[in-house]
Amino acid sequence: MKQVKHRNSASKILILGTVFLFTFFNPVFAQDEAAVDNAAVTEASSGGDVAKGEELFKSLCAACHKRYKKSVGPALFGAADKYDKAWLYSWVKNSAAMVASGDAQAVAVFEEYNKTAMNAFPQLTDGDIDNILAYVMVPKADPPPPVPGSDTASGGESSGVSANVILAILALVFLMLLVVLFLVNKTLRSFAEANNVELPQIEKRTPIWKAFIQNQFLVMVTAIFLLLASGYFVYGYFMQIGVDQGYQPVQPIHYSHKIHAGDNKIECKYCHSSARVSKTSGIPSLNVCMNCHKSISEVADATATAEYSKEFYDGEIQKLYKAVGWDTDTQAYTGDTQPVKWVRIHNLPDFAYFNHSQHVSVAGVECQTCHGPVEEMEIMYQHAPLTMGWCINCHRETNVKIADNKYYEKIHKELSKKYGVDQLTAAQMGGLECGKCHY
């Protein structure tokens, strides 16, 4: 037998692998190099620092401007080519003075954007403005092409398809084993019959159910156990009627409390302002949302998670714009509005009275006490059971806050003498009287 030598196989495989990798990743590298070249060209032409310009833009300009589309103010990409440098320096440092002086370009911009006054930035130097211009003049990078074989290229279903294929193969193998076992058993029995081999006969035993019925003690014990168990489960079932703890409906517009109350530290009572002065906390109007979202038409890239992409969040903001009739191109309301049918989550029975203002403003109860860690909830759900027993336990265990609270000052002093304590619970101040919650 001849022995074939493959001396150059390893080197050929390495060369082919290298060629494949360069062919596969070349578009990505080319894009990255193009983006770097564009940034370098922009920086060279404007004489500014892109990194410093990005920092200045995000801290001073991002509230009203975007680079590639209109917001409160115009899109800034291309501004360095459209306007003279000296004019831009004067405009950024004091736009109101230029409008007042009658400058034609300044008046035109002022009129185009609904006579919205731009903040003055006299503290910025010409170099700072050059840095901002260098940043806003960087062309928008095209999204990278999907990598063949990746989840993006296959619509995110490659892992699901492969798992289904594996399960199908395993099921087929299992079925084949069953068929083989059946055929082997049948063959052995035929072989035994052909050779007059007697197979052992299995003695028939009393069925388990029959033996169980014949044992009266086991029947009695089982009956008692079933009665007690059924009573326990029936009682538990009836006690859960009307308790919606964990209720988490799907809302018509996805609203993330985690992003708003958690990441951005928005105070709960900014949106639910009526909780301070009213029985109910109220559903915030969409105008409250638009106070911020006039300028925020898309989320930051870092906001995306494994479950919710940036495109998903941006799409939900577009639903808000559609509901209020907001045109992002003209930065104005069209008047074509649509109601948003929010699904209520926390809902007490009609015979139970609860006043938010008494708990929030008078008692100083934190929102999280009843609603749970709202700042961590991507989708809002009912955290507490909101049952009568749960409320009563809170009244029994919670001391009334007296510091800087003149509402209870006099009654607290009198009741403290009566009970001989320094701190009074809500129950000791009448929090368990039926008429407090039922009327």
C-alpha positions in Angstrom: 0.0 0.0 0.0 1.3 3.4 -0.9 1.6 6.0 1.8 0.5 9.4 0.6 2.2 12.4 2.1 0.4 15.7 2.7 3.2 18.0 3.5 1.6 21.2 2.4 -2.0 20.5 3.6 -1.7 22.6 6.8 -0.2 25.6 5.0 -2.9 25.4 2.3 -5.7 25.3 4.8 -4.2 28.3 6.6 -3.9 30.2 3.4 -7.5 29.4 2.4 -8.8 30.3 5.8 -7.0 33.7 5.7 -8.4 34.5 2.3 -11.9 33.5 3.5 -11.6 35.7 6.6 -10.3 38.7 4.6 -13.1 38.2 2.0 -15.7 37.9 4.7 -14.7 40.9 6.8 -13.4 43.2 4.1 -16.7 45.1 3.8 -16.8 45.8 7.5 -13.2 47.0 7.6 -13.8 49.1 4.5 -16.8 50.7 6.1 -14.9 51.4 9.3 -12.0 52.9 7.4 -14.4 55.0 5.3 -16.0 56.3 8.5 -12.6 57.1 10.0 -11.5 58.8 6.7 -14.7 60.9 6.7 -14.2 61.9 10.2 -10.5 62.8 9.4 -11.5 64.8 6.4 -14.2 66.7 8.3 -11.8 67.4 11.2 -9.1 68.6 8.8 -11.6 70.8 6.9 -13.2 72.4 9.9 -10.1 72.5 12.1 -11.9 71.1 15.0 -11.7 68.1 17.4 -14.6 65.6 16.8 -14.3 64.0 20.3 -14.4 67.4 22.1 -17.2 68.6 19.8 -19.3 65.5 20.7 -19.0 66.3 24.4 -20.0 69.9 23.9 -22.9 69.0 21.6 -24.4 66.5 24.0 -24.1 68.9 27.0 -25.3 72.1 25.3 -27.0 71.4 21.9 -28.7 68.0 22.1 -31.8 69.3 23.9 -32.9 71.2 20.8 -30.8 69.9 17.9 -30.1 66.6 16.2 -27.4 66.1 13.6 -29.3 64.5 10.8 -33.0 65.6 11.2 -35.0 68.5 12.5 -36.0 68.8 16.1 -36.8 72.1 18.0 -34.1 73.6 15.9 -32.7 72.6 12.4 -30.5 69.6 11.7 -26.9 70.6 12.1 -25.3 68.3 9.6 -24.1 70.5 6.7 -24.3 73.8 8.7 -20.6 74.5 8.1 -21.1 74.3 4.3 -24.4 76.3 4.3 -23.3 79.3 6.5 -20.1 81.4 6.8 -17.9 80.6 9.7 -17.9 84.1 11.1 -21.7 84.2 10.9 -21.9 80.9 12.8 -19.6 82.2 15.5 -21.9 85.2 16.0 -25.1 83.2 15.8 -24.1 80.6 18.4 -22.8 83.2 20.9 -25.9 85.5 20.6 -28.6 84.7 18.1 -31.1 87.1 19.6 -28.8 90.1 18.9 -28.4 89.0 15.3 -32.2 88.7 14.8 -32.7 92.1 16.4 -30.1 93.7 14.1 -32.1 92.5 11.1 -29.6 90.1 9.7 -31.4 88.4 6.8 -30.1 84.8 7.5 -30.8 85.1 11.2 -34.3 86.4 10.7 -35.0 83.6 8.1 -33.9 80.9 10.5 -35.9 82.5 13.4 -39.1 82.7 11.3 -38.7 79.2 9.9 -38.6 77.6 13.3 -41.7 79.3 14.8 -39.8 82.2 16.2 -38.2 79.9 18.9 -35.4 81.8 20.6 -32.1 80.0 20.7 -30.1 80.1 23.9 -27.0 82.3 23.8 -23.6 80.7 24.5 -21.2 83.6 24.9 -18.9 81.3 27.0 -18.0 79.3 23.9 -14.8 80.2 22.0 -14.4 80.0 18.3 -12.3 76.9 18.8 -15.2 75.3 20.8 -17.6 76.1 18.0 -15.2 74.6 15.5 -15.1 71.4 17.6 -18.9 71.2 17.5 -19.0 71.8 13.8 -16.4 69.0 13.3 -18.7 66.6 15.2 -22.0 67.6 13.4 -20.4 67.4 10.0 -19.4 63.7 10.3 -21.5 61.9 7.7 -24.1 59.4 9.0 -22.6 55.9 9.0 -24.5 53.3 7.0 -25.6 50.3 9.0 -23.2 47.3 8.5 -24.4 44.6 6.2 -25.8 41.5 7.9 -23.1 38.8 8.4 -24.0 35.6 6.5 -25.1 32.9 8.9 -25.8 35.3 11.7 -29.2 35.7 13.6 -29.7 39.1 11.9 -29.2 37.7 8.4 -31.6 34.9 9.0 -34.3 37.0 10.7 -33.2 35.9 14.2 -34.5 32.4 13.7 -31.4 30.3 13.1 -31.1 29.1 16.7 -34.8 28.2 16.7 -34.5 26.3 13.4 -31.4 24.3 14.5 -33.1 23.4 17.7 -36.1 22.1 15.9 -34.0 20.1 13.5 -32.1 18.5 16.5 -35.4 17.6 18.2 -36.8 16.1 15.0 -33.7 14.0 14.6 -33.9 12.8 18.2 -37.6 11.9 17.8 -36.8 10.0 14.7 -34.0 8.0 16.4 -36.3 7.2 19.3 -39.0 6.0 17.0 -36.5 3.8 15.1 -35.4 2.3 18.4 -39.0 1.4 19.3 -39.5 -0.2 16.0 -36.2 -2.2 16.3 -37.2 -3.4 19.8 -40.6 -4.5 18.6 -39.1 -6.4 15.7 -36.4 -8.1 17.9 -39.1 -9.1 20.4 -41.3 -10.6 17.7 -38.3 -12.4 16.1 -37.3 -14.0 19.4 -40.8 -15.2 20.1 -41.1 -16.7 16.6 -37.7 -18.4 17.1 -38.9 -19.8 20.5 -42.1 -21.2 19.0 -40.2 -22.8 16.1 -37.9 -24.6 18.5 -40.7 -25.6 20.9 -39.3 -23.5 23.7 -41.8 -22.7 26.4 -41.8 -19.1 27.5 -42.3 -18.5 31.3 -45.9 -17.6 32.2 -46.3 -14.5 34.4 -48.7 -15.1 37.3 -51.6 -12.8 37.3 -51.8 -10.7 40.4 -54.7 -8.9 42.0 -55.0 -5.4 40.4 -53.8 -2.6 42.6 -57.2 -0.8 42.4 -59.0 -4.0 43.6 -56.5 -4.6 46.4 -56.9 -0.9 47.5 -60.7 -1.2 47.6 -60.5 -4.4 49.7 -58.4 -2.5 52.3 -61.0 -0.5 54.3 -58.4 1.3 56.4 -56.6 2.7 53.3 -60.0 3.8 51.8 -60.9 5.7 55.0 -57.5 7.4 55.3 -57.5 8.4 51.6 -61.1 9.8 51.9 -60.2 11.9 54.9 -57.1 13.2 53.1 -59.0 14.1 50.0 -61.7 15.9 52.0 -59.1 18.0 53.9 -57.1 18.7 50.7 -60.1 19.7 48.7 -61.3 22.0 51.5 -57.9 23.7 51.7 -57.7 24.3 47.9 -61.3 25.4 47.7 -60.8 27.9 50.5 -57.6 29.2 48.9 -59.3 29.6 45.5 -62.2 31.6 47.0 -59.7 33.8 48.9 -58.0 34.8 45.6 -61.2 36.1 44.0 -60.7 39.8 43.2 -57.0 39.7 44.0 -55.0 40.7 41.0 -51.5 40.7 42.3 -49.0 40.2 39.5 -51.5 41.5 36.9 -49.4 42.8 33.9 -51.5 43.7 30.9 -50.0 44.7 27.5 -50.5 48.4 26.9 -51.2 50.0 23.5 -47.9 52.0 23.8 -45.0 50.3 25.5 -44.0 52.5 28.4 -40.8 51.6 30.3 -40.9 52.8 33.9 -37.3 51.4 34.1 -36.1 53.9 31.5 -38.1 56.9 32.8 -38.1 56.5 36.6 -35.0 54.3 36.8 -32.4 55.3 34.3 -33.5 59.0 33.9 -34.6 59.5 37.5 -37.9 61.2 36.6 -39.9 61.8 39.7 -43.1 59.8 39.9 -45.2 62.8 40.7 -44.0 64.7 37.7 -46.2 62.4 35.6 -48.8 61.5 38.3 -49.1 65.0 39.6 -52.7 64.6 40.9 -51.4 62.0 43.5 -50.4 65.0 45.7 -53.9 66.6 45.8 -56.4 64.1 44.6 -58.0 60.8 45.5 -56.6 59.2 42.4 -53.0 59.4 41.0 -54.4 60.0 37.5 -53.2 58.9 34.1 -50.8 61.5 32.7 -52.0 63.2 29.5 -49.9 62.7 26.4 -49.0 66.4 26.6 -46.9 65.5 29.6 -45.1 63.0 27.5 -44.5 65.5 24.7 -42.8 67.9 27.1 -39.8 65.8 26.7 -40.5 63.8 23.5 -40.8 66.9 21.3 -37.0 66.7 21.4 -36.5 63.0 22.0 -37.6 61.2 18.9 -35.3 58.2 19.4 -33.6 56.5 22.3 -29.8 56.2 22.8 -28.1 53.1 21.5 -27.2 52.1 25.1 -30.9 51.9 25.9 -31.4 48.7 23.9 -31.5 45.4 25.7 -31.5 41.8 24.6 -35.3 41.7 24.7 -36.1 45.2 23.4 -34.1 46.7 20.5 -33.5 50.4 19.8 -35.8 50.1 16.7 -38.6 48.8 19.0 -38.4 51.8 21.4 -38.2 54.2 18.5 -41.3 52.7 17.0 -43.2 53.2 20.3 -42.2 56.9 20.3 -43.7 57.1 16.8 -46.9 55.6 18.2 -47.0 58.5 20.6 -46.4 61.0 17.8 -49.3 59.5 15.9 -51.6 59.7 18.9 -50.9 63.4 19.5 -50.7 64.3 15.9 -47.1 65.5 15.9 -45.2 66.0 12.6 -41.5 65.6 13.1 -40.7 67.3 9.8 -42.5 70.6 10.6 -42.1 70.2 14.4 -45.8 71.1 14.8 -49.1 69.5 15.7 -51.3 68.5 12.8 -54.5 68.4 14.9 -55.1 64.7 13.8 -55.2 63.0 17.2 -56.1 59.4 18.3 -57.1 58.3 21.8 -54.8 55.9 23.6 -56.8 53.2 25.3 -54.6 52.5 28.4 -55.4 49.4 30.4 -55.9 50.0 34.1 -53.7 47.9 36.4 -54.5 48.9 40.0 -58.2 48.9 40.6 -59.9 48.8 44.1 -63.5 47.7 44.6 -66.1 50.4 44.5 -66.9 50.0 48.2 -63.3 50.6 49.2 -62.1 54.3 49.6 -58.5 55.2 49.1 -57.1 58.7 48.9 -53.7 59.2 47.3 -53.2 62.7 48.7 -53.8 61.6 52.3 -51.1 59.0 51.9 -48.6 60.9 49.7 -48.9 64.5 50.9 -50.0 64.0 54.6 -48.5 60.6 55.6 -45.4 60.9 53.3 -45.8 57.3 52.0 -43.3 56.5 49.2 -44.8 55.3 45.9 -42.7 52.1 46.2 -44.5 51.1 49.4 -47.6 50.1 47.5 -46.4 49.9 43.9 -43.1 48.1 44.5 -39.8 48.8 42.7 -41.4 50.8 39.9 -38.0 52.1 38.8 -37.0 48.5 37.9 -40.1 47.6 36.0 -39.8 47.4 32.2 -43.6 46.6 32.1 -45.7 47.8 35.0 -47.5 45.2 37.1 -49.5 45.1 40.3 -46.9 44.5 43.0 -49.0 44.3 46.2 -52.2 42.2 46.7 -54.2 45.4 47.8 -56.4 43.2 50.0 -58.1 44.5 53.2 -55.7 42.4 55.4 -52.7 43.9 53.6 -53.9 47.5 54.3 -54.8 46.7 57.9 -51.4 45.3 58.6 -49.8 48.4 57.1 -51.9 50.6 59.4 -51.0 48.5 62.4 -47.2 48.5 61.7 -46.6 52.0 60.3 -45.9 54.9 62.7 -47.3 58.3 61.7 -44.7 60.8 60.6 -45.0 63.8 62.9 -41.8 65.7 62.0 -42.8 68.8 59.9 -46.4 67.5 59.8 -48.7 69.9 61.5 -51.7 68.0 60.2 -51.5 65.4 63.0 -49.6 67.5 65.6 -52.5 68.2 68.1 -54.2 64.8 67.9 -50.9 63.0 68.1 -50.1 64.8 71.4 -53.4 63.9 73.0 -53.4 60.3 71.8 -49.8 59.8 72.9 -50.8 60.6 76.5 -53.8 58.2 76.2 -51.7 55.3 75.0 -48.5 56.2 76.9 -46.3 56.0 73.8 -44.0 58.4 71.9 -44.9 57.1 68.4 -48.5 56.3 67.2 -49.4 53.9 64.5 -52.1 54.7 61.9 -54.3 52.1 63.7 -54.0 54.0 67.1 -55.1 57.1 65.3 -58.3 55.5 64.0 -56.9 53.8 60.9 -58.9 50.7 61.6 -62.3 52.3 61.9 -64.7 50.8 59.2 -65.8 54.3 58.1 -62.3 55.2 57.1 -62.3 53.0 54.1 -66.0 52.0 53.6 -68.8 54.4 53.1 
